[in-house]
Amino acid sequence: MTTTTATTTTRQPCLFRVSPFVDRIGLSRPEDLVLFFFLLAGLIARIRNYLAGISFYVDESALANNLVNLNLSQLFGPLEQNQIAPIGFCVIEKLIILVFGNHEYAFRFLPFIAGSVAVIFAFVAVYRALGTVPAILCAAQLAVIKEPLYYANNLKPYASDLAIALGLVILAWTSELPDISRKRFFSLFIAGIVAVWFSFPSLFVLGAITIVYLTGLLRNRQWRPAVPIIIMGLTWLTSFAIQYYLLKSGGQYDNLTDIWTNRFAVLWPRSLEDIKTNYFLLTYVFRNPLWTSHPIISVPLYLAGCVLLWQKDKRFLLLILLPLVINFIASGLHTYPFRDRLLQYAVIFLFTPIAFCLTWLVTKKFKHGWVKWAGIFMIIANLAEPTVFTIKHIITPRKYEEMKPVVNYLIDHKTHNDRLYIYAHAMKTFTYYQNQLQLEYKSLTISPDWNNCTPESIGKEIRKLSGRVWLIFGHAKQFKGVDYEARFLKAADKHGKRIDQYVDAGASTYLYEFPKSRPRMQNS
C-alpha cells in the first residue's frame, strides 16, 4: 500500500493579487509578470539604441581615435586625448574592430552585451541572497534607469564595470560564507586576476570580497584557511598594480585627476565646505547614477534597508557596502572619483538596501494598512520616471552629438577650395568621422578654447577668415550659461554672408563667404 504525503511549498508574499490574465499567459505569480515587463522594456530599449547607429559622443570619439590609431602593443601603455581605460577592455575592442570593421556597431558591441547581461546578473545576485521580490525590484530599476541604459550603447567601460562587479558578487556569494569549495575558490581567484584588466572598480569589489572572507574566518579563529585568502587578495592587488604602472607612465592619469577635482571626497573634513562636499557626493549618488526619488526619501530608505540587511545577513550587507566604502576612501586619496558614471559599477549595491526596505514595507503585516500602500507608492515613484524615459528612448533614441551626418554633408556640399574652421571641443569627434568617412580638405583651423573667449576676441578671430569657410560646431557649445555657437555666428553674420548650413543634434556646420582681402587662414 502506497501512502501519499501532501507537501506544501512556502512562497513569498505577492505584491498584488494574481489575476486571471497572469494565469492565462502562463506566469504563476504577478512578480513574474513585473520582471518580464521590465526586462523586456530594458532589452528593447538597449537594442533600439544600439541599432540606431547614433554618432559617437566626444569621449567615445577620443577613445575610438586611440583604438583605431594605436596597435595592440601600444594599448598596453598610456592612451592619448586625456583617455584612460582598462587594457583588457581596449584589447578586446581592438580585436573586434579588426574583425568586424571600424564603425559604431563594432565598437559598441561589447558595452551592449555587458549592459544587457548586467540586468540578468542583478536579478541573480540579489535573488540568491535576498529572494524574489528584492531581486525583481533591483532588476527592474536597473533595466530602465537612465545611466545604465545610456552606457549600454556607449564606447566606454562603464557597462562592463557593472556586469563584472555583479558577476564577481555572484561568484563569491555563498550562504556558507566564508567556507567555499576549492572549485569556487579557484574560479574566483582566476576571475579576480582577469577582472582588474577589464574594470578598474572591480578592485573595490575584490577588496570587499577579501575582507568579508577574512573577517568570517578570523572571527571563527580559522587561521590556516585565512592564508590562501590573503594570498588571493594580494595576487589581485598585484595584477591591478601592474596595469596601473603601465597606464600611469604617460601622465594621462595626472591630467584626469585635475579634471576630476570636484568628484573627490574629503577624508578629513576641516571646514564646513569640506562637510558640504562630502554631503553632496554621498547624496547625489541617489540621483546619478541611481535615479531614484529625491534624496530626502531615498537616504532614509537606504539607511533603513542597511539596518534590515544587517539583521538578515551581515555578510551580504558588507559585500555590497564595502566596495562603496573603499571607493570613498580612494576618492579621498584622489585616486578614483566617487560620482556619476564612475559609480556605474555600484548601481545595484546602492539600490539593494532600498529594494529590501521597500520589500519589507510591502510584505510585512503591519497594524496600519497604509504602510503597505506607502511602500507600493514608493516603488511606483521610483520606477515611473525611468520607465517613461525608457519608453521615449524606444520610440526615439536620444542623440547627443551627431557629427557623422555633418561630415557627410560636408563631403557632399563643400568645394575643393573651401576651408574648414572647427570649434575646439568638436575636434575629437570631427577627427574620428573625418578619418572614417575620408573627408578631404585643403585647410583646417582649430579655434581657441572658446570657454575663455569674449565677444571681442571672437570678433577678432572672425576677422581673420577669408573666402568660403565652413564653421563646424559640436560638443560643449554652451559653457557656464554662454552659448558660444550663437555668439560666434552673430559675429560671423556681421562680417560675412551665410550661404548654407546643416544642423543636427549636438553638431552643426555653417558655410560663410568672407571678404577675400583679409589675411589667409593658417593651415593646422
Secondary structure, 3 states (H helix, E strand, C coil): CCCCCCCCCCCCCCCCCCCHHHHHCCCCCHHHHHHHHHHHHHHHHHHHHHHCCCCCCHHHHHHHHHHHHCCCHHHHCCCCCCCCCCHHHHHHHHHHHHHHCCCHHHHCHHHHHHHHHHHHHHHHHHHHHHCHHHHHHHHHHHHHCHHHHHHCCCCCCHHHHHHHHHHHHHHHCCCCCCCCCHHHHHHHHHHHHHHCCCCCCHHHHHHHHHHHHHHHHHHCCCHHHHHHHHHHHHHHHHHHHHHHHHHHCCCHHHHHHHHCHHHCCCCCCCCHHHHHHHHHHHHHCCCCCCCCCCHHHHHHHHHHHHHHHHHHCHHHHHHHHHHHHHHHHHHHCCCCCCCHHHHHHHHHHHHHHHHHHHHHHHHCCCCCCHHHHHHHHHHHHHHHHHHHHHHHHHHCCCCCCCHHHHHHHHHHHCCCCCEEEECHHHHHHHHHHHHHCCCCCCEEEECCCHHHCCHHHHHHHHCCCCEEEEEEECCCCEECCEEHHHHHHHHHHHHCEEEEEEEECCEEEEEEEECCCCCCCCCC
